[in-house]
């Protein structure tokens, strides 16, 4: 502690004296060996680093685990049983539609059943008469053809009723899968048409979700299938979700000039919500060598980074640097050579002394 006080006092005297004289060269000369001995110094070296690639992404449902619900008939919504974000089970009623089309289909089905019954009785009657030689074969064949036509009409009506569904004039919208309502485009009493482009409901099973990360053109060559990633959300930033890139969409978005990379993540506790923005750190396979210095050696001044390096004459000089990557107490930089000595303690006061104008 005594050494530090002496050092700070000496540097302060240098600064004051040099401000009177107006020269920075005298400042450098005034920093003698005894002052330099009191400083914390470190010899820097190069290390191989694997720089993570930072991407922005968004959580979306897995395509294979979602379904859209449309109405196959037109009508008016009479009842809505679910809201956006609700969890529903397969087969659960989502809404009930009142439809004249359904009433018409059911009426045609009932009529087809009646016509078939009449045709069947007529066929059986003519069959008995024909076998008793009481009517000509032509009349029996005509009755048989009418019966087969009525049977065909009933099968058609049953197929249409099975496709449209519904009972009387009600058409029931049910969930085809279990999951969460992620989109809802109807309200009570709203009109619905069979040709609507948007689904009435979208349902997604979010037990597994996709992360779609944006990759800029400059980083495309750093992305490969199978690379490990660490995903973080704003809502739970301390939690790291580990995954791998399992799909690369080799098409650039013409507006953002980015390419999508996909990561599939298990979501058993439903912490990952559809629509969330996330940060994705990719452990890229490209490595480079950079000089590593203690983070404590950094000097930030006027929005720029500097360090103080001892030159060939063992005198301190200010050196501007570029930060590549910082991890805890280590900082990987450009601007310092392997084997040079950097001041790692008390450098701010020395910086002020050397930077006198």
Secondary structure, 3 states (H helix, E strand, C coil): CHHHHHHHHHHHHHHHHHHHHCCCHHHHHHCCHHHHHCCEEEECEEEEECCCEEEEEEEEECHHHEEEECCCCCEEEEEECCCCCCEECCCCEEEEEECHHHHHHHHHHHHHHHHHHHHHHHHHHHHHHHHCCCCCHHHHHHHHHHHHHHHHHHHHHHHHHHHHCCECCEEEEECCCCEEEEEECCCCCCEECCCCCCCCEEEECCCEEEEEEEEEHHHHHHCCCCCEEEEEECCCCCCCEEEEEEEEEEEECCCCCEEEEEEEEECCCCCCCCCCEEEEEECCCCCEEEEEEEHHHCEEECCEEEEEEECCCCCEEEEEEEEEEEECCEEEEECCCCCCEEEEECHHHHHHHHCCC
